[in-house]
Amino acid sequence: MDKITFFRDLAIIFLSAKICGIAAQKLKAPQVVGEIIAGLLIGPSVFGFVAQSDFLSMMAEIGVILLMFGAGLETNMRDLLKTGPKALLVACMGVFVPLCGGTLLYSCFYGFSAVGSDGFFRAVFIGTIMTATSVGITVQTLKELGHLKTEIGTLIMSAAIIDDVIGIIVLTFVVGFKDEDANPMQVVLRTGLFILFAFGIGLICYYIFKFIDKRHPHQRRVPILGLALCMFLAYAAEKYFGIADITGAYVAGLILCSLHDSNYIARKVDINSYMVFGPVFFASIGLKTELGGFTAELIAFSIGFVLVALLCKIIGCGLMAKVMRYSWRDSAKVGVGMMTRGEVALIVSQKGLSVGMLESKYFASVILLIIVSSIITPIILKLLFRGESTPDTADAGTNATTSTA
């Protein structure tokens, strides 16, 4: 690619991603779905305006790093630590059941492979994609219904946060096992060493950033230094520990999420992510998706992938909620609230493609899952909450009355 062509490609990506993103929002779908479809339309599979290149791949990699850094920054550590065993158990089952379900699904379609073989890890990676939870749609729905601050709403939110943390750990192990020279003890050792390294450097960096933040609040040097920490940990994770770079970026966000100016850092990072690197990342997924490779078998697999991914979250999270003595209806709310998928599933898929554990044709299955889960989750939640009072609205009314008085 010459130095002129990539300007044209970026212009096409930005424009098409924004147009399709707005169209997706109008249709009540996540904006990222529109951006992915934009990449599909402008890519080789349809109109062929833009071709994948090393430059776009590197831009997309920065995009995914910034997305994970932002996810870490937006994590509420106090809520995470206070959620207790209920949210932890729901999250664990929300990872375990889809992981097993996805592995079994792939094995049923493409054959059962010996443990430790390439085929086995490909099957496990399909399950790993299914472990991700994105509660953005659920949060918006619960807000509209007035149940976000209820016990069920809090349980769903807390479990989703823990779910993502566990999912990243699972991804770290699976990618680690892909190395032919690695053995289980090496993977466990490297992961353990990275956790110790992250804890040590995290503690030091947190107090350094806290000191800088106190002396220079709301100044751009803080997010710039935070971005440097993000890039360093992403590099160190993969270079020295064999851990996925997105894990390092997520840890950097966790280190800084308790700072007074964490929201300020997140906003500054989000500007770059939202305007430049994010659209390139999501569009690049569309660019890599191969429509020409669609066969009857792949269509059947995609349908099975969606059904298994949705049902496994409902079964895993819902049954665990029932074990903790919630009613069947409340247990169903927890299961349904945890079944939406979004950016994290795409990020995991992208990582699988980069390390050779996933073929690009399966991106279509992931995109279909995101679209279906984003559409049906609000509908089912509204049915489950039908006829119930709205405590959040009542609390807001009480607060407003008190304030007026």
C-alpha positions as CSV (number, residue, x, y, z in Angstrom):
1,M,0.0,0.0,0.0
2,D,1.5,3.4,-1.0
3,K,1.3,6.4,1.3
4,I,-1.6,7.9,-0.7
5,T,-3.9,4.9,-0.9
6,F,-4.3,4.4,2.9
7,F,-5.7,8.0,3.2
8,R,-8.4,7.0,0.7
9,D,-9.1,3.7,2.6
10,L,-9.4,5.5,5.9
11,A,-11.8,8.0,4.4
12,I,-14.0,5.2,3.1
13,I,-13.9,3.3,6.4
14,F,-14.8,6.4,8.5
15,L,-17.6,7.5,6.3
16,S,-19.2,4.0,5.7
17,A,-18.8,3.0,9.4
18,K,-20.6,6.2,10.6
19,I,-23.4,5.9,8.1
20,C,-24.0,2.2,8.8
21,G,-23.5,2.8,12.6
22,I,-26.3,5.4,12.6
23,A,-28.5,3.1,10.5
24,A,-28.0,0.3,13.0
25,Q,-28.9,2.6,15.9
26,K,-32.1,3.6,14.1
27,L,-33.0,-0.1,13.8
28,K,-32.4,-0.6,17.6
29,A,-29.2,-2.6,17.0
30,P,-25.7,-1.8,18.5
31,Q,-23.6,0.7,16.5
32,V,-20.8,-1.8,16.3
33,V,-23.0,-4.1,14.2
34,G,-23.3,-1.3,11.6
35,E,-19.6,-0.7,11.6
36,I,-19.0,-4.4,11.0
37,I,-21.5,-4.5,8.2
38,A,-19.8,-1.4,6.7
39,G,-16.5,-3.3,6.6
40,L,-18.3,-6.2,4.9
41,L,-19.8,-4.0,2.2
42,I,-16.7,-2.1,1.4
43,G,-14.5,-5.2,1.6
44,P,-13.5,-7.8,-1.0
45,S,-16.7,-9.9,-0.3
46,V,-19.0,-7.2,-1.8
47,F,-17.9,-4.0,-3.4
48,G,-14.1,-4.3,-3.0
49,F,-13.4,-0.6,-2.3
50,V,-10.9,-1.5,0.5
51,A,-8.6,-4.4,0.9
52,Q,-7.1,-5.7,4.1
53,S,-3.5,-4.5,4.6
54,D,-0.7,-4.5,7.2
55,F,-1.4,-0.9,8.0
56,L,-5.1,-1.5,8.7
57,S,-4.2,-4.6,10.7
58,M,-2.0,-2.5,13.0
59,M,-4.6,0.2,13.3
60,A,-7.2,-2.5,14.2
61,E,-4.8,-3.9,16.8
62,I,-4.4,-0.5,18.5
63,G,-8.2,-0.3,18.4
64,V,-8.7,-3.5,20.3
65,I,-6.1,-2.5,22.8
66,L,-7.9,0.8,23.5
67,L,-11.2,-1.0,23.8
68,M,-9.9,-3.3,26.4
69,F,-8.1,-0.5,28.2
70,G,-11.4,1.4,28.3
71,A,-13.2,-1.6,29.6
72,G,-10.8,-1.9,32.5
73,L,-11.1,1.8,33.3
74,E,-14.9,1.5,33.4
75,T,-14.8,-1.4,35.9
76,N,-16.0,-0.4,39.4
77,M,-13.5,-2.2,41.7
78,R,-15.6,-1.5,44.8
79,D,-18.7,-3.1,43.3
80,L,-16.5,-5.9,42.0
81,L,-15.1,-6.6,45.5
82,K,-18.5,-6.2,47.2
83,T,-20.6,-8.4,45.0
84,G,-19.9,-11.5,47.1
85,P,-20.3,-15.1,46.3
86,K,-23.6,-14.8,44.5
87,A,-22.3,-12.8,41.5
88,L,-19.1,-14.9,41.4
89,L,-21.0,-18.2,41.2
90,V,-23.3,-16.8,38.5
91,A,-20.3,-15.6,36.5
92,C,-18.4,-18.9,36.9
93,M,-21.4,-20.9,35.6
94,G,-21.8,-18.2,32.9
95,V,-18.3,-19.0,31.7
96,F,-18.2,-22.8,32.3
97,V,-21.4,-23.9,30.6
98,P,-20.9,-21.9,27.4
99,L,-17.3,-23.0,27.3
100,C,-18.4,-26.6,27.4
101,G,-21.3,-26.0,25.0
102,G,-19.2,-24.3,22.4
103,T,-16.5,-27.0,22.5
104,L,-19.2,-29.7,22.2
105,L,-20.9,-27.9,19.3
106,Y,-17.7,-27.6,17.2
107,S,-16.8,-31.2,17.9
108,C,-20.2,-32.4,16.8
109,F,-19.9,-30.6,13.5
110,Y,-16.2,-31.2,12.7
111,G,-15.3,-34.3,14.7
112,F,-13.9,-34.9,18.2
113,S,-10.2,-34.4,18.4
114,A,-7.6,-35.7,20.8
115,V,-7.0,-33.5,23.8
116,G,-4.0,-31.2,23.1
117,S,-4.4,-31.4,19.3
118,D,-5.1,-28.4,17.0
119,G,-8.7,-29.5,16.5
120,F,-9.3,-29.7,20.2
121,F,-8.0,-26.2,20.8
122,R,-10.1,-24.9,17.9
123,A,-13.2,-26.4,19.6
124,V,-12.2,-24.9,22.9
125,F,-11.8,-21.5,21.3
126,I,-15.3,-21.6,20.0
127,G,-16.4,-22.1,23.5
128,T,-14.2,-19.3,24.7
129,I,-15.9,-16.9,22.3
130,M,-19.2,-17.9,23.9
131,T,-18.1,-17.0,27.4
132,A,-18.1,-13.2,26.8
133,T,-21.0,-11.2,28.1
134,S,-21.9,-7.6,27.0
135,V,-24.6,-6.0,29.2
136,G,-24.8,-2.7,27.5
137,I,-28.2,-3.6,25.9
138,T,-29.3,-5.2,29.2
139,V,-28.4,-2.1,31.3
140,Q,-30.3,0.2,28.9
141,T,-33.3,-2.1,29.1
142,L,-33.2,-2.3,32.9
143,K,-33.0,1.5,33.1
144,E,-36.1,1.9,30.9
145,L,-37.9,-0.7,33.0
146,G,-36.8,0.9,36.3
147,H,-35.1,-2.2,37.6
148,L,-31.4,-1.4,37.2
149,K,-30.8,-0.7,41.0
150,T,-32.8,-3.7,42.2
151,E,-31.2,-6.9,43.6
152,I,-31.6,-8.7,40.2
153,G,-30.2,-5.7,38.3
154,T,-27.2,-5.4,40.6
155,L,-26.6,-9.2,40.4
156,I,-26.6,-9.1,36.6
157,M,-24.3,-6.1,36.4
158,S,-21.8,-7.5,39.0
159,A,-21.8,-11.0,37.5
160,A,-21.2,-9.5,34.0
161,I,-18.1,-7.7,35.3
162,I,-16.7,-10.8,36.9
163,D,-17.7,-12.8,33.8
164,D,-15.5,-10.7,31.6
165,V,-12.5,-11.0,34.0
166,I,-12.8,-14.8,34.0
167,G,-13.3,-14.8,30.3
168,I,-10.0,-13.0,29.7
169,I,-8.3,-15.4,32.1
170,V,-9.7,-18.4,30.0
171,L,-8.5,-16.7,26.8
172,T,-5.1,-16.3,28.3
173,F,-4.8,-20.0,29.1
174,V,-6.2,-21.1,25.7
175,V,-3.9,-18.9,23.8
176,G,-1.0,-20.1,26.0
177,F,-1.7,-23.7,25.2
178,K,-1.6,-23.0,21.5
179,D,2.2,-22.8,21.7
180,E,3.4,-26.2,20.6
181,D,6.3,-26.0,23.0
182,A,4.1,-25.2,26.0
183,N,2.9,-27.6,28.5
184,P,0.2,-27.1,31.2
185,M,2.6,-26.3,33.9
186,Q,4.4,-23.7,31.8
187,V,1.1,-22.0,30.9
188,V,0.1,-22.0,34.6
189,L,3.5,-20.7,35.6
190,R,3.6,-17.9,33.0
191,T,0.0,-16.8,33.9
192,G,0.9,-16.9,37.6
193,L,4.1,-14.8,37.0
194,F,2.1,-12.3,34.9
195,I,-0.4,-11.9,37.7
196,L,2.4,-11.3,40.2
197,F,4.1,-8.9,37.8
198,A,0.8,-7.0,37.2
199,F,0.0,-6.8,40.9
200,G,3.5,-5.5,41.8
201,I,3.7,-3.0,39.0
202,G,0.0,-2.1,39.4
203,L,0.5,-1.2,43.1
204,I,3.5,1.0,42.3
205,C,1.8,2.6,39.3
206,Y,-1.4,3.2,41.1
207,Y,0.3,5.3,43.8
208,I,2.4,7.1,41.3
209,F,-0.7,8.0,39.2
210,K,-2.6,8.9,42.4
211,F,0.2,11.4,43.3
212,I,0.2,12.9,39.8
213,D,-3.6,13.0,39.7
214,K,-3.7,14.8,43.0
215,R,-1.2,17.5,41.9
216,H,-2.4,17.8,38.3
217,P,-6.1,16.9,38.2
218,H,-7.9,17.0,34.9
219,Q,-4.7,17.6,32.9
220,R,-3.9,15.8,29.8
221,R,-0.6,14.4,31.1
222,V,-2.6,11.9,33.2
223,P,-4.4,10.1,30.3
224,I,-1.2,10.3,28.2
225,L,0.7,8.5,30.9
226,G,-2.1,6.1,31.3
227,L,-2.0,5.3,27.6
228,A,1.7,4.7,27.9
229,L,1.1,2.3,30.7
230,C,-1.6,0.5,28.6
231,M,0.8,0.0,25.7
232,F,3.7,-1.1,27.9
233,L,1.6,-3.8,29.7
234,A,0.1,-5.0,26.4
235,Y,3.7,-5.4,25.1
236,A,5.1,-6.9,28.3
237,A,2.2,-9.4,28.6
238,E,2.8,-10.9,25.1
239,K,6.5,-10.5,24.8
240,Y,7.7,-11.7,28.2
241,F,4.8,-13.9,29.5
242,G,3.2,-15.2,26.3
243,I,-0.1,-13.7,27.5
244,A,-2.6,-12.1,25.1
245,D,-1.8,-8.4,24.7
246,I,-5.4,-7.4,25.3
247,T,-5.0,-8.9,28.8
248,G,-2.2,-6.5,29.6
249,A,-4.3,-3.6,28.3
250,Y,-7.3,-4.7,30.4
251,V,-5.0,-4.9,33.5
252,A,-3.8,-1.4,32.8
253,G,-7.4,-0.2,32.9
254,L,-8.0,-2.0,36.2
255,I,-4.9,-0.4,37.8
256,L,-6.2,3.1,37.0
257,C,-10.0,2.5,37.4
258,S,-10.0,3.6,41.1
259,L,-8.3,7.0,40.4
260,H,-10.3,10.1,41.1
261,D,-9.8,11.0,37.4
262,S,-10.5,7.6,35.9
263,N,-13.6,8.8,34.1
264,Y,-11.5,11.7,32.7
265,I,-8.9,9.3,31.4
266,A,-11.6,7.0,29.9
267,R,-13.2,10.0,28.1
268,K,-9.9,11.1,26.6
269,V,-9.1,7.5,25.5
270,D,-12.6,7.1,24.2
271,I,-12.2,10.0,21.8
272,N,-9.4,8.3,19.9
273,S,-11.1,4.9,20.1
274,Y,-14.5,6.2,19.0
275,M,-13.3,8.5,16.2
276,V,-10.4,6.6,14.7
277,F,-9.2,3.2,16.0
278,G,-12.6,1.7,17.0
279,P,-14.2,2.1,13.5
280,V,-11.1,0.6,11.9
281,F,-11.2,-2.4,14.2
282,F,-14.8,-3.2,13.7
283,A,-14.7,-2.5,10.0
284,S,-11.6,-4.7,9.7
285,I,-13.7,-7.6,11.0
286,G,-16.1,-7.1,8.1
287,L,-13.2,-6.9,5.7
288,K,-11.9,-10.3,6.9
289,T,-15.3,-12.0,6.8
290,E,-15.6,-14.4,3.9
291,L,-19.1,-14.5,2.5
292,G,-17.9,-16.6,-0.4
293,G,-17.0,-19.5,1.9
294,F,-20.6,-19.9,3.1
295,T,-21.8,-23.4,2.7
296,A,-24.9,-25.3,4.0
297,E,-22.8,-26.7,6.8
298,L,-21.5,-23.3,7.9
299,I,-25.0,-21.9,7.9
300,A,-26.2,-24.8,10.0
301,F,-23.2,-24.2,12.3
302,S,-23.9,-20.5,12.6
303,I,-27.5,-21.2,13.6
304,G,-26.3,-23.8,16.2
305,F,-23.7,-21.4,17.4
306,V,-26.3,-18.7,18.2
307,L,-28.7,-21.2,19.8
308,V,-26.1,-22.8,22.0
309,A,-24.5,-19.5,23.0
310,L,-27.8,-18.1,24.1
311,L,-29.2,-21.2,25.8
312,C,-25.9,-21.9,27.7
313,K,-26.0,-18.5,29.3
314,I,-29.6,-18.9,30.3
315,I,-29.0,-22.4,31.7
316,G,-25.7,-21.7,33.4
317,C,-26.6,-18.3,35.0
318,G,-30.2,-19.0,35.5
319,L,-29.8,-22.4,37.2
320,M,-27.1,-21.0,39.5
321,A,-29.5,-18.2,40.5
322,K,-32.2,-20.9,41.2
323,V,-29.7,-22.8,43.3
324,M,-29.3,-19.6,45.4
325,R,-33.1,-19.7,46.0
326,Y,-34.3,-17.1,43.6
327,S,-37.7,-17.7,42.0
328,W,-37.8,-19.3,38.6
329,R,-38.9,-16.0,37.1
330,D,-36.0,-14.1,38.7
331,S,-33.6,-16.8,37.7
332,A,-34.8,-16.5,34.1
333,K,-34.2,-12.7,34.3
334,V,-30.6,-13.3,35.4
335,G,-30.0,-15.9,32.6
336,V,-31.5,-13.7,29.9
337,G,-29.8,-10.6,31.2
338,M,-26.4,-12.3,30.8
339,M,-26.9,-13.6,27.2
340,T,-26.1,-10.5,25.2
341,R,-22.8,-10.5,23.3
342,G,-20.8,-7.5,22.0
343,E,-17.3,-6.1,21.7
344,V,-15.6,-8.7,23.9
345,A,-16.8,-11.6,21.8
346,L,-15.4,-9.8,18.7
347,I,-12.1,-9.0,20.5
348,V,-11.7,-12.7,21.5
349,S,-12.5,-13.7,17.9
350,Q,-9.9,-11.3,16.5
351,K,-7.3,-12.7,18.8
352,G,-8.2,-16.2,17.7
353,L,-7.7,-15.2,14.1
354,S,-4.3,-13.6,14.8
355,V,-2.9,-16.7,16.6
356,G,-4.4,-19.2,14.0
357,M,-7.1,-20.7,16.3
358,L,-10.0,-19.4,14.3
359,E,-10.8,-19.1,10.6
360,S,-12.2,-15.8,9.3
361,K,-15.4,-17.5,8.1
362,Y,-16.6,-17.9,11.7
363,F,-16.8,-14.2,12.2
364,A,-20.2,-14.3,10.4
365,S,-21.4,-16.6,13.2
366,V,-20.2,-14.2,15.9
367,I,-21.8,-11.2,14.1
368,L,-25.1,-13.1,13.9
369,L,-24.9,-13.9,17.6
370,I,-24.4,-10.2,18.5
371,I,-27.3,-9.1,16.3
372,V,-29.8,-11.8,17.5
373,S,-28.9,-11.4,21.2
374,S,-29.1,-7.6,21.0
375,I,-32.6,-7.8,19.5
376,I,-34.2,-10.5,21.6
377,T,-32.8,-9.8,25.0
378,P,-34.8,-6.5,25.6
379,I,-37.9,-8.2,24.3
380,I,-37.7,-11.2,26.7
381,L,-36.7,-9.0,29.7
382,K,-39.7,-6.8,29.1
383,L,-41.9,-9.8,29.1
384,L,-40.3,-11.2,32.3
385,F,-40.7,-7.9,34.1
386,R,-44.3,-7.3,32.9
387,G,-46.7,-6.4,35.6
388,E,-44.0,-5.7,38.3
389,S,-43.6,-2.3,40.0
390,T,-40.7,-0.1,39.0
391,P,-38.7,0.6,42.2
392,D,-36.0,2.7,40.5
393,T,-38.7,5.1,39.3
394,A,-40.3,5.1,42.7
395,D,-37.0,5.9,44.4
396,A,-36.3,8.7,41.9
397,G,-39.8,10.2,42.6
398,T,-39.2,10.0,46.3
399,N,-35.8,11.7,46.0
400,A,-37.3,14.4,43.8
401,T,-40.1,15.0,46.4
402,T,-37.6,15.2,49.2
403,S,-35.4,17.6,47.2
404,T,-38.3,19.9,46.4
405,A,-39.3,19.9,50.0
